[in-house]
Structure formats: structure tokens, C-alpha cells
Amino acid sequence: MRIFNCFFENYRNTEIKIITNEEKDKFEPLVEPLFFFILTWSIGCTIDYDSRIKFNAFLRKMMADNNASI
């Protein structure tokens, strides 16, 4: 979640910077790929080799199924 929060930091309104609708529109398509990247690194680093193979297959299926429904 820390990686996710770091990425969101550029898209938070502050006293100095107000996020425009154009910036929000550019951000939205990045959320899902970023989520899978973060999930891969956070879970993948904690499991052994055999589990990584299973996790890889699971994530690839999940991403393929998700892209098919869009």
C-alpha cells in the first residue's frame, strides 16, 4: 500500500496544486496496471519458487479475464 500511496501523492489536491479533470482522466487508466504491479511485488516477494509459478498463472488469468470483460 505504501507504493500505491506514493503514486497517489501526485494526484492529491493541496493548497498549492489543484488537480484538474484532465489530470484525473490521465490517471484513471493507470490504476489497474499499477495495482497488479504492486500486488506482484508485495505478494511475489514473500512466497517460494513453486508458489510464484502458481501465483503467476493466477494473476495472468485474472488480468486476461478482466481485460475480456472491459
C-alpha atoms as a printed R data frame, in Angstrom:
   type eleno elety resid chain resno       x       y       z
1  ATOM     1    CA   MET     A     1   0.000   0.000   0.000
2  ATOM     2    CA   ARG     A     2   2.938   2.329   0.516
3  ATOM     3    CA   ILE     A     3   3.852   2.099  -3.156
4  ATOM     4    CA   PHE     A     4   0.233   2.793  -4.049
5  ATOM     5    CA   ASN     A     5   0.103   5.793  -1.717
6  ATOM     6    CA   CYS     A     6   3.328   7.192  -3.149
7  ATOM     7    CA   PHE     A     7   1.840   7.082  -6.629
8  ATOM     8    CA   PHE     A     8  -1.355   8.802  -5.488
9  ATOM     9    CA   GLU     A     9   0.569  11.640  -3.909
10 ATOM    10    CA   ASN     A    10   0.833  13.426  -7.282
11 ATOM    11    CA   TYR     A    11  -2.958  13.297  -7.626
12 ATOM    12    CA   ARG     A    12  -3.983  14.877  -4.312
13 ATOM    13    CA   ASN     A    13  -5.234  18.411  -4.061
14 ATOM    14    CA   THR     A    14  -3.101  20.658  -1.910
15 ATOM    15    CA   GLU     A    15  -3.060  24.349  -1.089
16 ATOM    16    CA   ILE     A    16  -0.541  24.809  -3.868
17 ATOM    17    CA   LYS     A    17  -1.876  22.453  -6.528
18 ATOM    18    CA   ILE     A    18  -5.431  21.653  -7.608
19 ATOM    19    CA   ILE     A    19  -5.841  18.512  -9.699
20 ATOM    20    CA   THR     A    20  -7.593  19.205 -12.991
21 ATOM    21    CA   ASN     A    21 -10.148  16.947 -14.666
22 ATOM    22    CA   GLU     A    22  -7.617  16.365 -17.443
23 ATOM    23    CA   GLU     A    23  -5.097  15.039 -14.921
24 ATOM    24    CA   LYS     A    24  -7.775  12.815 -13.382
25 ATOM    25    CA   ASP     A    25  -8.631  11.421 -16.812
26 ATOM    26    CA   LYS     A    26  -4.971  10.540 -17.420
27 ATOM    27    CA   PHE     A    27  -4.717   8.875 -14.024
28 ATOM    28    CA   GLU     A    28  -7.712   6.546 -14.219
29 ATOM    29    CA   PRO     A    29  -6.286   4.085 -16.803
30 ATOM    30    CA   LEU     A    30  -3.121   3.741 -14.707
31 ATOM    31    CA   VAL     A    31  -4.801   2.471 -11.543
32 ATOM    32    CA   GLU     A    32  -5.410  -1.129 -12.581
33 ATOM    33    CA   PRO     A    33  -1.949  -1.810 -14.068
34 ATOM    34    CA   LEU     A    34  -0.392  -0.167 -11.028
35 ATOM    35    CA   PHE     A    35  -2.457  -2.378  -8.732
36 ATOM    36    CA   PHE     A    36  -1.228  -5.550 -10.473
37 ATOM    37    CA   PHE     A    37   2.368  -4.308 -10.351
38 ATOM    38    CA   ILE     A    38   2.120  -3.627  -6.625
39 ATOM    39    CA   LEU     A    39   0.332  -6.911  -5.961
40 ATOM    40    CA   THR     A    40   3.040  -8.812  -7.825
41 ATOM    41    CA   TRP     A    41   5.872  -7.253  -5.847
42 ATOM    42    CA   SER     A    42   4.177  -7.363  -2.457
43 ATOM    43    CA   ILE     A    43   2.971 -10.971  -2.624
44 ATOM    44    CA   GLY     A    44   5.601 -12.324  -5.009
45 ATOM    45    CA   CYS     A    45   8.489 -11.417  -2.727
46 ATOM    46    CA   THR     A    46   7.054 -13.393   0.177
47 ATOM    47    CA   ILE     A    47   6.444 -16.769  -1.492
48 ATOM    48    CA   ASP     A    48   8.721 -19.594  -2.619
49 ATOM    49    CA   TYR     A    49   9.525 -20.587  -6.198
50 ATOM    50    CA   ASP     A    50   6.739 -23.167  -6.632
51 ATOM    51    CA   SER     A    51   4.158 -20.747  -5.264
52 ATOM    52    CA   ARG     A    52   5.441 -17.984  -7.578
53 ATOM    53    CA   ILE     A    53   4.679 -20.160 -10.592
54 ATOM    54    CA   LYS     A    54   1.111 -20.707  -9.337
55 ATOM    55    CA   PHE     A    55   0.741 -17.029  -8.433
56 ATOM    56    CA   ASN     A    56   1.985 -16.013 -11.882
57 ATOM    57    CA   ALA     A    57  -0.577 -18.254 -13.593
58 ATOM    58    CA   PHE     A    58  -3.345 -16.976 -11.319
59 ATOM    59    CA   LEU     A    59  -2.526 -13.297 -11.955
60 ATOM    60    CA   ARG     A    60  -2.212 -13.752 -15.706
61 ATOM    61    CA   LYS     A    61  -5.626 -15.454 -15.788
62 ATOM    62    CA   MET     A    62  -7.123 -12.713 -13.628
63 ATOM    63    CA   MET     A    63  -5.724  -9.991 -15.893
64 ATOM    64    CA   ALA     A    64  -6.875 -11.787 -19.060
65 ATOM    65    CA   ASP     A    65 -10.372 -12.315 -17.639
66 ATOM    66    CA   ASN     A    66 -10.564  -8.690 -16.554
67 ATOM    67    CA   ASN     A    67  -9.464  -7.395 -19.964
68 ATOM    68    CA   ALA     A    68 -12.022  -9.619 -21.680
69 ATOM    69    CA   SER     A    69 -14.843  -8.070 -19.649
70 ATOM    70    CA   ILE     A    70 -13.891  -4.497 -20.495
